[in-house]
Amino acid sequence: MKPSFFSRSRLWPQQGRWWVGALLLGVLLLSLLGGVLGAAPSSHAQATPAGLVLEYADANTSATSNTPRPHFEIVNNTSSNVALSSLTIRYWYTQDGSQSQQFWCDYAAVGCSNLSGTFVALSASTATADAYLQVGFSSAAGSVGPGGNSGEIQVRFNKSDWSNYNQVNDYSWSATQTSYAPWSQVTLYLNGQLVWGTEPGGASPTPTPTPSPAPTSVSTLTPTPGAGGGGSASGGWRTSGTKILAPNGSQFIISGINWYGFETPDSVAHGLWSYDISTILNLVKSYGYNTLRIPFSNQMWESDPIPQNDVGCPSCVGLHARDILAKIINYAGSIGLHVILDDHRSEAGESAEQSGLWYTSAYPESSWINDWVSVQRWVHGLPQTMGATDTVTVNYLASDGWPIVLGYDLRNEPHVEGTYPNQYASGAQWGTGDGIDPASNPNPNPFALSCVATSSCHDWRLAAERAADTLLGDAQTHGWSYPLIFVEGVSAYPTSSGTQANGPYSSTWWGGSLQGVNGNSKNPGAPIVLNAGGSASSLGPAVNNQVVYSAHEYGPALYPQSWFNSNTCYKSGCSGSSLVDVWTSNWAYIATPNGINPSWPGHSGYPWNNTGAQPYSSAPVWIGEFGTGNSASDLVSSAAGSQGQWFTDLINFIKSSYGSGGSGVAVSNLNWTYWALNGEDSYGLLNGQYTGLGNASKEYSFLCFVETGPLAVPTGSGSGQCGSTGALPAPQ
């Protein structure tokens, strides 16, 4: 990366929920105790409810919502073990319609795979209930011992069309019961007999019968990777070779766009100064995009300020930043869009972190990782409290039934500020080992480094693994499906005649070099390998098929790289300045057959199994950023080495990966998100007023030709159709 890229302008006008409940319950108990102490003497403390008790907490206090979220705990105050498979829970409500409904488990201490949910319509409805959700347990859920409890059971449900329920007239709903406590308007049954609560029609429990004997040991369930989490029986997003797969196993190609602002001092998406969330996202959908990449800063996440530059979104005014972001995610999902969250920088500001690292003195690596864990829990509907307590709950599923959030872009544009040895040593590197000699072990435990404790590491590959392993371990603990992990490249890597310490180096755009995955004849390769959790002494189980590699790619208008010259051409081998060859050597080779083949000089094969990982020979590639201006010459030009040539050729290269060929390289399934949606950006898709396109040809003669999926703009000559402003020009 060259210094002029550093000035690229982006123009602009806690922890898990259980402890919150425990804390609130503790405060309640102290309050009750204080009342007892101040009252007349009593012969005994308040009695604990006998028998089996069902505790309830409401995780969605909105009067109307498309996703009720009842949470439960079963407390066993009997003297015997109780098999969970003998118990069922009923949550009573009014359906407010006749649509089919879907049940989801977000978390269960006994494992989401051991829960089932069924919907039952009442033959005789009441004013507050015409249906109930029944939650049951498999035999593998184990049992609850005397004085014990089931642990948290976090579920939710929705209608097939995602229309709202009126929770106010739901028998079991209570907006004030936000921490676990006994609640008589949810009911519990033992072998079909009511043992807790009162049904809407007035039926009350009989004394708890003696439970049937159950095994004395409680099953310990390890959540199945990819199962649970959001209730998707087929798992979450994952990869297979060069493909990203949706939970139902179908291919999903990211055809997306960046919408920035949360990472800036504004702490909110730009354009909301003029228009509502729905207005802007409806435009995104109408132009054929299926995914949003949304950058944020660690400062915004942790401080959660109330932004001031959002007056065009009346429902946003006065909300904290995370709540506005939640509203964006929820609306995006409701219209079929998906989201990738991007940790863009530490302190709020423009562009990438100048140092190129994933931490600063104010936001060390531990904060970066902790913030990602907080993000993941927030995405799963668990309110966070850093800076402020969240009031808008994130919906987990989009209207297509798949998780709205695809995954996490761990850090934007890791890089070094130059390619001289002293500058290289202070920036983000790939494969140096941070004290573990890559010549002897290029695939170490990423937690086993002395620099971790002091937040002074420089091997970005190992830092990405630490963050990803922590996220995957947290997902496994909660029984959630795994997210996709997006890992960007760096900006410089030693040539085959160079070394990590002394160079010479091959340099490219910030975040654009993934040469280190394979390494070369002198430097060991370092592919990303993942585990679910880990520490310096051991790692969790290997997690395969969740990594997506990411690169950023720009043209000569940003900086005149050496390959932009009078000999610049498109196809592989056309000259020493073939754009396809530049892209392939830096990142596209990963999405080619057997493209990943990491070297380990002096050895016959790479030590994949050091961390339990399975070898892989290809992986999905996502071009997380690329963009161009809105003049005609920014889109297409016959001048060799020009911005227009670069943009036309890149669009053709992406298109070739979907089967049309012609580049000379067998690349497949390239994913992308254009930079940017923002109308105030010189590369913006929208005009400065956020009312339409900045240049219709950019959309209808270029970008639409690489859109995929059901939201893609249809091909045709009519207004607003792909090709209506002319066909995609041939590569040059």
Phi and psi in degrees as a GROMACS rama.xvg file:
@    title "Ramachandran Plot"
@    xaxis  label "Phi"
@    yaxis  label "Psi"
@TYPE xy
-102.749  156.955  LYS-2
-56.3881  -33.4209  PRO-3
-64.4556  -23.1183  SER-4
-68.0602  -24.9825  PHE-5
-62.4992  -23.41  PHE-6
-94.1063  8.7794  SER-7
-53.9748  120.111  ARG-8
-93.0628  134.573  SER-9
-103.902  93.8115  ARG-10
-64.5548  153.675  LEU-11
-155.363  117.788  TRP-12
-127.35  -175.307  GLN-15
-62.6971  158.44  GLY-16
-67.2905  -25.7548  ARG-17
-58.4079  -37.8504  TRP-18
-73.5602  -26.1286  TRP-19
-63.9782  -45.774  VAL-20
-62.6293  -41.15  GLY-21
-63.7733  -40.294  ALA-22
-65.0496  -46.5713  LEU-23
-63.8725  -39.1748  LEU-24
-64.8703  -37.8139  LEU-25
-62.777  -42.3761  GLY-26
-61.8409  -41.7059  VAL-27
-61.4756  -44.0129  LEU-28
-64.7085  -40.0239  LEU-29
-62.7598  -39.8491  LEU-30
-63.1671  -43.7766  SER-31
-63.7142  -40.3618  LEU-32
-62.9975  -40.7003  LEU-33
-61.6632  -38.109  GLY-34
-65.8271  -38.2553  GLY-35
-66.0533  -43.5441  VAL-36
-64.3976  -31.0309  LEU-37
-87.0187  -6.48781  GLY-38
-97.1823  -177.532  ALA-39
-61.8902  150.487  ALA-40
-55.9205  144.291  PRO-41
-122.918  147.914  SER-42
-75.509  -16.8577  SER-43
-159.861  160.713  HIS-44
-70.2468  166.132  ALA-45
-57.687  134.335  GLN-46
-71.3365  140.593  ALA-47
-78.3755  135.943  THR-48
-54.6418  135.909  PRO-49
-84.1329  167.053  ALA-50
72.9726  -149.8  GLY-51
-91.283  132.478  LEU-52
-122.336  135.005  VAL-53
-105.669  117.337  LEU-54
-97.9972  148.093  GLU-55
-133.779  143.682  TYR-56
-138.864  138.015  ALA-57
-94.4012  123.61  ASP-58
-101.633  6.95873  ALA-59
-144.266  98.543  ASN-60
-90.0981  6.42517  THR-61
-70.2773  138.256  SER-62
-61.4118  -39.2801  ALA-63
-121.304  140.107  THR-64
-160.37  149.302  SER-65
-87.2563  -1.40765  ASN-66
-144.49  86.1759  THR-67
-60.4337  144.493  PRO-68
-132.91  74.8089  ARG-69
-77.6549  136.649  PRO-70
-116.307  145.223  HIS-71
-135.274  156.812  PHE-72
-140.626  138.328  GLU-73
-104.053  123.186  ILE-74
-107.193  131.756  VAL-75
-103.427  99.3474  ASN-76
-99.8115  22.9104  ASN-77
-93.5064  -177.921  THR-78
-100.883  9.42281  SER-79
-128.458  157.955  SER-80
-67.7966  144.651  ASN-81
-124.818  121.7  VAL-82
-70.583  126.899  ALA-83
-61.64  -28.9314  LEU-84
-66.1141  -14.8292  SER-85
-89.0754  -2.34211  SER-86
-110.426  148.227  LEU-87
-138.261  148.008  THR-88
-111.588  140.82  ILE-89
-124.194  130.189  ARG-90
-113.143  118.538  TYR-91
-98.7621  135.593  TRP-92
-161.197  172.245  TYR-93
-100.083  130.706  THR-94
-74.5532  -26.1671  GLN-95
56.8919  45.3455  ASP-96
150.29  -178.271  GLY-97
-122.717  12.5692  SER-98
-67.6112  156.501  GLN-99
-66.3606  157.703  SER-100
-127.583  158.014  GLN-101
-125.077  139.31  GLN-102
-107.987  139.888  PHE-103
-136.948  141.775  TRP-104
-108.269  119.94  CYS-105
-88.2909  -35.4812  ASP-106
-162.839  139.662  TYR-107
-145.479  131.938  ALA-108
-59.3953  -29.0353  ALA-109
-91.1404  1.83356  VAL-110
100.25  126.141  GLY-111
-60.6579  -29.8425  CYS-112
-66.8625  -13.0511  SER-113
-99.0841  9.08673  ASN-114
-109.953  151.43  LEU-115
-135.619  152.878  SER-116
-134.219  131.102  GLY-117
-130.024  150.376  THR-118
-109.206  131.787  PHE-119
-127.077  125.241  VAL-120
-85.1149  139.088  ALA-121
-81.3561  137.979  LEU-122
-71.3463  -29.4637  SER-123
-128.332  103.196  ALA-124
-81.281  161.922  SER-125
-117.608  -179.859  THR-126
-66.0949  -21.2352  ALA-127
-119.268  5.61239  THR-128
-160.326  129.163  ALA-129
-127.275  7.20945  ASP-130
-161.463  164.925  ALA-131
-141.974  150.749  TYR-132
-94.0672  125.181  LEU-133
-107.737  124.755  GLN-134
-106.208  125.627  VAL-135
-123.199  174.723  GLY-136
-130.567  146.494  PHE-137
-83.477  168.302  SER-138
-64.3123  -25.4131  SER-139
-72.6068  -8.419  ALA-140
-71.1011  -15.4615  ALA-141
83.48  -151.808  GLY-142
-137.685  168.036  SER-143
-113.531  123.206  VAL-144
-79.7318  168.051  GLY-145
-56.2651  130.327  PRO-146
77.3001  -0.177072  GLY-147
-97.4012  -176.996  GLY-148
-144.854  167.035  ASN-149
-75.0412  -14.2453  SER-150
79.9988  173.71  GLY-151
-64.9107  142.618  GLU-152
-128.875  103.405  ILE-153
-107.87  111.116  GLN-154
-127.78  169.761  VAL-155
-158.6  167.766  ARG-156
-151.571  162.467  PHE-157
-153.211  164.752  ASN-158
-86.1573  158.322  LYS-159
-62.6759  -27.2775  SER-160
-99.707  6.45647  ASP-161
61.0845  26.2051  TRP-162
-75.6941  165.996  SER-163
-81.4888  150.757  ASN-164
-99.2456  146.657  TYR-165
-93.1927  100.669  ASN-166
-73.9708  -19.0404  GLN-167
-60.044  -34.9126  VAL-168
-100.652  25.3872  ASN-169
-95.5266  125.602  ASP-170
-55.7208  -43.435  TYR-171
-86.4886  -11.8842  SER-172
-80.5557  140.08  TRP-173
-142.351  115.423  SER-174
-71.3743  -18.4775  ALA-175
-93.2366  -13.4037  THR-176
-95.3276  80.1301  GLN-177
-97.2866  -0.715734  THR-178
-127.941  157.041  SER-179
-64.165  128.811  TYR-180
-162.194  155.475  ALA-181
-55.8422  139.557  PRO-182
-144.239  115.575  TRP-183
-75.1533  -10.4621  SER-184
-95.0793  8.48817  GLN-185
-114.015  146.589  VAL-186
-121.948  151.325  THR-187
-127.648  140.273  LEU-188
-127.797  137.958  TYR-189
-111.863  114.965  LEU-190
50.9417  39.2799  ASN-191
86.4321  -4.24562  GLY-192
-101.181  130.806  GLN-193
-63.4742  123.139  LEU-194
-123.398  -10.0215  VAL-195
-149.21  139.98  TRP-196
88.3496  173.989  GLY-197
-123.896  126.868  THR-198
-71.526  158.612  GLU-199
-55.4633  -31.5735  PRO-200
-79.8837  -3.4467  GLY-201
107.204  -4.80227  GLY-202
-64.1357  132.976  ALA-203
-115.705  159.889  SER-204
-72.4459  149.447  PRO-205
-84.6851  165.164  THR-206
-53.291  141.08  PRO-207
-59.0921  121.027  THR-208
-70.1894  163.203  PRO-209
-65.4095  121.157  THR-210
-64.0786  150.984  PRO-211
-64.2949  142.378  SER-212
-54.9581  140.287  PRO-213
-128.901  159.241  ALA-214
-54.9648  145.345  PRO-215
-75.2625  -21.4928  THR-216
-95.0279  140.23  SER-217
-94.1219  131.573  VAL-218
-63.1607  137.97  SER-219
-103.753  115.235  THR-220
-106.744  125.958  LEU-221
-91.1612  120.353  THR-222
-55.6227  140.552  PRO-223
-75.067  126.287  THR-224
-55.4978  130.261  PRO-225
85.553  -4.78382  GLY-226
-107.874  173.458  ALA-227
73.1094  -132.675  GLY-228
32.4317  89.7152  GLY-229
87.1666  -0.676913  GLY-230
80.4821  9.5912  GLY-231
-78.5955  108.295  SER-232
-62.5662  -28.2956  ALA-233
-92.3209  10.5745  SER-234
90.5264  -173.383  GLY-235
-102.467  -157.548  GLY-236
-65.8305  143.404  TRP-237
-156.451  -179.923  ARG-238
-124.67  159.279  THR-239
-148.555  109.111  SER-240
60.5382  -126.24  GLY-241
-89.02  3.22756  THR-242
-100.374  146.535  LYS-243
-96.0095  131.777  ILE-244
-112.574  136.896  LEU-245
-74.4809  167.436  ALA-246
-56.1169  -26.1314  PRO-247
-88.1872  4.80308  ASN-248
91.4174  -5.44336  GLY-249
-79.4952  155.39  SER-250
-75.0434  140.324  GLN-251
-127.517  117.474  PHE-252
-101.731  123.494  ILE-253
-69.367  114.965  ILE-254
-120.63  85.251  SER-255
-128.695  -171.168  GLY-256
-149.943  147.858  ILE-257
-86.5693  139.367  ASN-258
-128.76  106.04  TRP-259
-104.224  169.313  TYR-260
143.702  -36.5745  GLY-261
-64.8065  -22.8107  PHE-262
-85.7978  -11.9707  GLU-263
-87.3225  175.098  THR-264
-60.7769  -16.5449  PRO-265
-70.8461  -26.5918  ASP-266
57.8037  29.2134  SER-267
-157.857  152.138  VAL-268
-59.2198  134.331  ALA-269
-74.3734  151.498  HIS-270
101.054  -22.1627  GLY-271
-70.623  -6.55864  LEU-272
-69.6164  -17.9357  TRP-273
-120.154  -33.6632  SER-274
-137.143  159.764  TYR-275
-74.9109  162.376  ASP-276
-55.8181  -47.5337  ILE-277
-62.878  -38.4057  SER-278
-61.6728  -45.9796  THR-279
-70.7056  -44.1276  ILE-280
-71.5276  -29.2386  LEU-281
-63.9579  -35.1938  ASN-282
-63.9274  -44.7782  LEU-283
-55.3486  -47.9612  VAL-284
-64.5856  -41.7371  LYS-285
-64.5042  -25.6907  SER-286
-90.5652  7.2114  TYR-287
94.3403  10.1404  GLY-288
-89.2035  144.823  TYR-289
-112.018  -4.68936  ASN-290
-145.317  142.433  THR-291
-109.978  131.482  LEU-292
-98.8755  121.518  ARG-293
-117.259  110.337  ILE-294
-77.186  150.073  PRO-295
-147.13  166.333  PHE-296
-110.393  156.544  SER-297
-64.0615  -33.7511  ASN-298
-62.7057  -44.9227  GLN-299
-61.1291  -43.6302  MET-300
-63.858  -45.3531  TRP-301
-78.8634  -35.0486  GLU-302
-88.0563  -28.9043  SER-303
47.414  60.1821  ASP-304
-73.6809  171.17  PRO-305
-94.071  106.955  ILE-306
-66.3368  155.438  PRO-307
-108.216  -14.9619  GLN-308
-101.627  50.04  ASN-309
-137.115  28.4365  ASP-310
-68.3365  -16.5457  VAL-311
-75.9386  -8.28786  GLY-312
-116.775  88.6374  CYS-313
-54.2677  -37.254  PRO-314
-74.4953  -9.75604  SER-315
-90.3933  -24.9677  CYS-316
-61.8826  127.438  VAL-317
89.8483  -11.5261  GLY-318
-81.834  156.05  LEU-319
-78.2805  162.995  HIS-320
-59.5296  -44.6676  ALA-321
-63.5155  -35.3695  ARG-322
-66.6576  -36.2025  ASP-323
-67.3528  -41.4403  ILE-324
-61.4078  -40.3751  LEU-325
-60.9017  -40.5959  ALA-326
-64.085  -38.0197  LYS-327
-64.2435  -47.3601  ILE-328
-61.6024  -44.0783  ILE-329
-63.6497  -43.2652  ASN-330
-70.0663  -39.8077  TYR-331
-55.8052  -48.5799  ALA-332
-62.6846  -34.9684  GLY-333
-67.4285  -21.6004  SER-334
-109.616  14.4697  ILE-335
90.4932  9.33641  GLY-336
-90.3864  151.756  LEU-337
-114.932  168.669  HIS-338
-135.355  140.023  VAL-339
-117.42  124.602  ILE-340
-91.7567  135.582  LEU-341
-124.774  115.678  ASP-342
-75.2903  101.038  ASP-343
-86.8164  -34.3297  HIS-344
-168.167  170.53  ARG-345
-83.5425  -75.4395  SER-346
-74.2592  151.173  GLU-347
-60.0058  137.973  ALA-348
175.161  -171.945  GLY-349
-99.0488  151.224  GLU-350
59.1978  -158.567  SER-351
-85.4745  169.175  ALA-352
-61.5786  126.38  GLU-353
-59.4544  -37.5404  GLN-354
-68.3367  -19.9418  SER-355
83.0407  -1.10607  GLY-356
-95.6392  169.151  LEU-357
-96.9656  12.7676  TRP-358
-150.387  161.412  TYR-359
-137.281  178.285  THR-360
-63.8607  -34.636  SER-361
-80.1708  -24.8797  ALA-362
-131.54  80.3653  TYR-363
-66.8606  174.249  PRO-364
-56.6089  -38.0209  GLU-365
-60.4017  -37.5489  SER-366
-67.8489  -41.1527  SER-367
-58.4691  -46.8533  TRP-368
-69.5728  -43.909  ILE-369
-60.9401  -37.5531  ASN-370
-64.5671  -38.0482  ASP-371
-65.0226  -39.5197  TRP-372
-62.5705  -42.0549  VAL-373
-60.3542  -43.3114  SER-374
-58.7075  -46.697  VAL-375
-62.2369  -42.6433  GLN-376
-67.0995  -37.5824  ARG-377
-62.5092  -42.505  TRP-378
-60.0956  -30.9335  VAL-379
-90.1064  16.7637  HIS-380
87.9165  10.8569  GLY-381
-95.5648  112.262  LEU-382
-58.887  141.439  PRO-383
-106.074  160.421  GLN-384
-123.779  0.609537  THR-385
-64.6823  126.156  MET-386
78.6363  -50.5353  GLY-387
-158.714  160.814  ALA-388
-88.5751  128.78  THR-389
-63.6659  141.781  ASP-390
-117.916  -12.6914  THR-391
-108.928  119.961  VAL-392
-83.7371  133.705  THR-393
-75.6322  129.661  VAL-394
-75.3812  138.122  ASN-395
-82.6645  -36.8218  TYR-396
-109.191  144.262  LEU-397
-84.8927  175.37  ALA-398
-64.9225  -18.888  SER-399
-84.7454  1.05939  ASP-400
86.6652  2.90484  GLY-401
-106.274  154.556  TRP-402
-53.6703  132.504  PRO-403
-60.4661  -48.1092  ILE-404
-84.6445  117.995  VAL-405
-68.5811  -41.4455  LEU-406
167.863  -159.204  GLY-407
-128.27  122.377  TYR-408
-84.5967  100.943  ASP-409
-60.4018  -36.2289  LEU-410
-161.825  136.105  ARG-411
-78.7009  128.306  ASN-412
47.9451  59.4394  GLU-413
-58.4118  141.47  PRO-414
-165.011  171.255  HIS-415
-110.786  155.755  VAL-416
-85.6151  2.98735  GLU-417
-177.287  -175.892  GLY-418
-117.75  7.31137  THR-419
-76.7277  153.362  TYR-420
-53.3554  -43.1203  PRO-421
-67.4062  -33.0514  ASN-422
-77.5911  -38.8369  GLN-423
-60.8445  -39.355  TYR-424
-66.0962  -23.2029  ALA-425
-96.7851  -3.5904  SER-426
-107.979  -163.553  GLY-427
-84.6437  120.039  ALA-428
-109.907  171.89  GLN-429
-132.87  112.624  TRP-430
91.2565  11.0019  GLY-431
-74.2494  -23.2736  THR-432
91.153  -14.5158  GLY-433
48.904  47.9455  ASP-434
104.393  -16.5193  GLY-435
-99.0349  114.65  ILE-436
-60.7644  114.381  ASP-437
-65.7255  -19.863  PRO-438
-67.4923  -29.6139  ALA-439
-99.092  -26.932  SER-440
-154.42  90.8962  ASN-441
-79.0546  -4.25419  PRO-442
-129.978  68.3867  ASN-443
-87.2486  169.722  PRO-444
-63.5135  118.818  ASN-445
-68.6441  -16.8709  PRO-446
-85.0306  -14.4597  PHE-447
-89.6965  53.1564  ALA-448
-129.919  136.035  LEU-449
-66.4266  -26.5631  SER-450
-70.8714  -16.8096  CYS-451
-62.8471  -42.7573  VAL-452
-65.2112  -27.9492  ALA-453
-104.23  4.91298  THR-454
50.654  56.0273  SER-455
-133.401  19.8851  SER-456
-75.0978  158.578  CYS-457
-130.863  -11.0102  HIS-458
-82.042  100.676  ASP-459
-61.5009  -37.3336  TRP-460
-56.9573  -44.6977  ARG-461
-72.2538  -34.3091  LEU-462
-64.3837  -42.0618  ALA-463
-61.1408  -39.1923  ALA-464
-65.9033  -39.2138  GLU-465
-62.738  -45.0709  ARG-466
-65.162  -46.0082  ALA-467
-64.8121  -44.1712  ALA-468
-59.9509  -39.3557  ASP-469
-65.5937  -43.4257  THR-470
-63.0167  -44.0307  LEU-471
-68.6326  -35.5879  LEU-472
-65.026  -39.52  GLY-473
-65.4663  -40.9319  ASP-474
-63.3104  -42.4673  ALA-475
-63.2399  -41.8607  GLN-476
-59.6298  -38.4742  THR-477
-85.7609  -7.73562  HIS-478
77.2977  19.934  GLY-479
-86.5324  153.584  TRP-480
-66.7541  152.753  SER-481
-75.2042  143.02  TYR-482
-81.7565  161.926  PRO-483
-72.6512  142.055  LEU-484
-111.507  113.047  ILE-485
-97.1849  122.75  PHE-486
-121.427  115.793  VAL-487
-78.8128  161.876  GLU-488
-81.3995  -168.02  GLY-489
-112.572  -154.932  VAL-490
-121.014  -10.8799  SER-491
-151.54  146.884  ALA-492
-149.453  143.877  TYR-493
-60.5289  143.079  PRO-494
-72.7609  173.686  THR-495
-66.8641  -12.1486  SER-496
-104.509  1.92093  SER-497
-111.892  177.069  GLY-498
-126.307  162.847  THR-499
-60.3833  -37.2384  GLN-500
-77.4522  -35.978  ALA-501
-126.062  -2.69402  ASN-502
71.728  -164.345  GLY-503
-69.7501  163.738  PRO-504
-120.563  148.991  TYR-505
-95.3453  125.278  SER-506
-118.368  153.746  SER-507
-151.922  -160.269  THR-508
-66.0228  155.273  TRP-509
-55.6146  129.305  TRP-510
76.5747  1.73013  GLY-511
-98.267  -6.81727  GLY-512
-102.477  116.208  SER-513
-115.383  24.0922  LEU-514
-61.2739  -27.4919  GLN-515
-68.8912  -15.818  GLY-516
-59.9698  -43.9811  VAL-517
-92.147  -28.0303  ASN-518
69.0388  -160.416  GLY-519
-152.246  -167.785  ASN-520
-65.3529  -15.8727  SER-521
-114.606  -17.3841  LYS-522
-125.922  124.037  ASN-523
-60.5996  144.14  PRO-524
-70.7906  163.24  GLY-525
-150.462  74.5086  ALA-526
-70.9382  156.127  PRO-527
-73.0141  128.087  ILE-528
-127.078  141.929  VAL-529
-123.965  151.261  LEU-530
-135.488  157.188  ASN-531
-89.5634  92.2674  ALA-532
87.2374  172.289  GLY-533
162.631  166.402  GLY-534
-149.545  -179.797  SER-535
-63.7093  -22.0925  ALA-536
-96.7503  -24.6253  SER-537
-160.981  161.356  SER-538
-118.596  154.542  LEU-539
-74.3217  -176.766  GLY-540
-61.3388  145.987  PRO-541
-63.5491  141.374  ALA-542
-119.635  116.115  VAL-543
-107.638  159.505  ASN-544
68.6562  37.4404  ASN-545
-128.86  -3.51102  GLN-546
-91.4802  131.027  VAL-547
-122.573  123.272  VAL-548
-83.0056  145.052  TYR-549
-130.631  141.32  SER-550
-132.932  153  ALA-551
-110.817  142.987  HIS-552
-141.423  128.296  GLU-553
-136.651  170.577  TYR-554
-104.875  -175.784  GLY-555
-68.0971  -17.7074  PRO-556
-64.0194  -25.2016  ALA-557
-83.6186  -44.5619  LEU-558
-163.69  135.67  TYR-559
-79.1907  78.4616  PRO-560
-58.3157  161.33  GLN-561
-62.2153  -27.0971  SER-562
-80.9545  -2.13546  TRP-563
-94.8591  101.099  PHE-564
-155.62  -171.315  ASN-565
-69.4419  -12.3697  SER-566
-104.023  5.06221  ASN-567
-61.752  132.079  THR-568
-147.144  177.232  CYS-569
-90.9549  -65.8792  TYR-570
-67.6091  149.674  LYS-571
-55.9844  129.436  SER-572
84.4018  1.29504  GLY-573
-70.0512  -26.1629  CYS-574
-169.321  -179.645  SER-575
-70.8218  -7.01054  GLY-576
-118.489  39.5137  SER-577
-68.2203  124.228  SER-578
-64.2286  -39.8459  LEU-579
-60.9787  -38.9544  VAL-580
-68.8637  -37.5782  ASP-581
-62.7329  -47.715  VAL-582
-64.3374  -41.2264  TRP-583
-65.3428  -42.7148  THR-584
-68.5675  -31.1127  SER-585
-86.1346  -39.8479  ASN-586
-152.472  -31.3866  TRP-587
-70.578  -21.8247  ALA-588
-58.8437  -25.8978  TYR-589
-63.282  -28.8046  ILE-590
-100.598  31.3719  ALA-591
-118.504  159.342  THR-592
-59.5647  127.152  PRO-593
55.4765  29.1398  ASN-594
-71.4775  -28.1586  GLY-595
-93.8237  113.914  ILE-596
-149.491  74.4276  ASN-597
-61.6593  135.852  PRO-598
-84.554  155.311  SER-599
-147.58  85.3901  TRP-600
-48.2984  130.767  PRO-601
89.4953  0.439074  GLY-602
-130.638  157.462  HIS-603
-81.7466  -21.3957  SER-604
-160.139  158.761  GLY-605
-76.7792  141.083  TYR-606
-83.3742  64.7843  PRO-607
-53.9626  -40.5364  TRP-608
-76.0214  3.31406  ASN-609
-55.8222  -33.9601  ASN-610
-114.457  13.1457  THR-611
82.9441  2.73456  GLY-612
-72.0406  149.785  ALA-613
-88.1702  136.874  GLN-614
-60.4095  145.491  PRO-615
-137.109  147.557  TYR-616
-109.308  -4.20922  SER-617
-159.371  166.731  SER-618
-158.048  160.755  ALA-619
-66.6845  147.696  PRO-620
-121.552  135.021  VAL-621
-124.423  120.122  TRP-622
-82.6131  95.2635  ILE-623
-69.6153  -27.3394  GLY-624
-144.037  135.702  GLU-625
-162.366  152.115  PHE-626
-171.31  167.358  GLY-627
-152.105  167.887  THR-628
-74.3223  -173.857  GLY-629
-110.551  7.94796  ASN-630
-82.8241  161.379  SER-631
-59.2278  -39.4737  ALA-632
-73.2192  -15.605  SER-633
-75.3611  -17.9401  ASP-634
-99.3463  -41.9867  LEU-635
-149.854  141.612  VAL-636
-161.161  144.66  SER-637
-87.1921  -3.91683  SER-638
-77.1083  123.755  ALA-639
-61.6488  134.8  ALA-640
80.1228  11.7063  GLY-641
-90.8517  165.665  SER-642
-62.8384  -43.0008  GLN-643
-63.678  -39.6343  GLY-644
-62.3218  -46.9165  GLN-645
-57.364  -47.5639  TRP-646
-67.5455  -46.6759  PHE-647
-57.4862  -44.2516  THR-648
-69.107  -36.9223  ASP-649
-65.9093  -42.8872  LEU-650
-61.3176  -41.6782  ILE-651
-64.1374  -36.8459  ASN-652
-65.8665  -43.8624  PHE-653
-60.8451  -45.9394  ILE-654
-60.5196  -37.9098  LYS-655
-62.7787  -25.2319  SER-656
-74.561  -9.09437  SER-657
-97.9434  11.4969  TYR-658
117.599  -6.38136  GLY-659
-82.151  -17.684  SER-660
65.8048  -161.948  GLY-661
97.8297  -8.60559  GLY-662
-89.4528  -17.6161  SER-663
89.1631  -0.0814446  GLY-664
-129.871  135.208  VAL-665
-84.6639  56.4569  ALA-666
-80.6354  148.504  VAL-667
-141.328  146.282  SER-668
61.2802  44.0962  ASN-669
-69.5296  132.756  LEU-670
-101.617  157.618  ASN-671
-159.855  153.672  TRP-672
-137.627  119.946  THR-673
-70.8102  141.946  TYR-674
-103.565  112.004  TRP-675
-148.211  170.27  ALA-676
-64.2641  -37.6836  LEU-677
-55.7369  124.475  ASN-678
-68.7995  -22.4982  GLY-679
-83.1505  -7.12424  GLU-680
-83.7918  143.844  ASP-681
-64.6636  -20.5653  SER-682
-101.277  7.51277  TYR-683
-59.7166  142.36  GLY-684
-72.4751  -42.9375  LEU-685
-85.2735  159.571  LEU-686
-76.1956  172.16  ASN-687
-63.2355  -19.0857  GLY-688
-95.1255  -1.17657  GLN-689
59.7966  32.1561  TYR-690
-108.456  -7.40767  THR-691
176.335  -161.668  GLY-692
-81.0687  144.343  LEU-693
-72.3811  -33.5167  GLY-694
-151.599  111.405  ASN-695
-59.5159  -32.4654  ALA-696
-65.0573  -34.332  SER-697
-57.8957  -39.3775  LYS-698
-79.6519  -51.0886  GLU-699
-94.1825  -6.21465  TYR-700
-118.639  -3.88531  SER-701
-133.101  -76.0661  PHE-702
-62.6083  -35.443  LEU-703
-63.1763  -24.3822  CYS-704
-72.8013  -10.8849  PHE-705
-118.093  11.9812  VAL-706
-79.605  144.136  GLU-707
-132.923  165.024  THR-708
88.6701  179.807  GLY-709
-67.6181  -17.4901  PRO-710
-91.4449  -8.72816  LEU-711
-59.1011  144.441  ALA-712
-62.9058  129.006  VAL-713
-69.1893  150.06  PRO-714
-79.3148  141.827  THR-715
165.646  178.006  GLY-716
-101.019  -5.53288  SER-717
-74.8306  165.728  GLY-718
-56.7644  131.671  SER-719
79.2764  9.67943  GLY-720
-102.916  155.608  GLN-721
-68.5105  120.472  CYS-722
101.543  -4.04051  GLY-723
-67.8416  -22.2948  SER-724
-103.821  13.2358  THR-725
120.991  154.456  GLY-726
-71.7481  158.409  ALA-727
-61.2199  123.152  LEU-728
-62.4389  150.531  PRO-729
-69.2219  153.951  ALA-730
-64.027  156.748  PRO-731
